[in-house]
Amino acid sequence: MPVEYLIWAPLAALSLVLYLTLTAAALYSLAGSSWVAVPARRLWILAVIVLPVAGAVLWLAASHRRTAALPADDDHTA
């Protein structure tokens, strides 16, 4: 094995770790979202698994937009 291949090994390992982290974060966020109906949640899970990077980024962007529009719980003006 040429030494040149060893130069790319850390980049490949880092890419794999980032890919797994992004996918796991999207699936965790999707599992905890109660505002998504079950059929839509199944489609999102399928999108995250089939298109791991694009599906995860789209889900995290959509969920961020949804949660940013919700009022905060700590706004108790009595």
Phi, psi and omega in degrees: 000126179292153181295333182299329179291330181289339178293325183275349183300314178296323178294319178295318179294318178295320178298319179295317179296316179295319177299312180294322179293316179296315180294317179296320179295319179294317179293322177295315178296320180293321179293329182269001182271115181271349182274357179259131178293157185299315178297321178292324179296321178296321178294320178295318178298317177298319179295320180292325181282317183285317178244076193304311183283309182295316179296318180293317179294318178297317179297313182296325176291317180293319181288327177294318178297320181292313183286334177289334181278344180282146177289150180286149181284339184273007177271075180260094178256099185271000000 
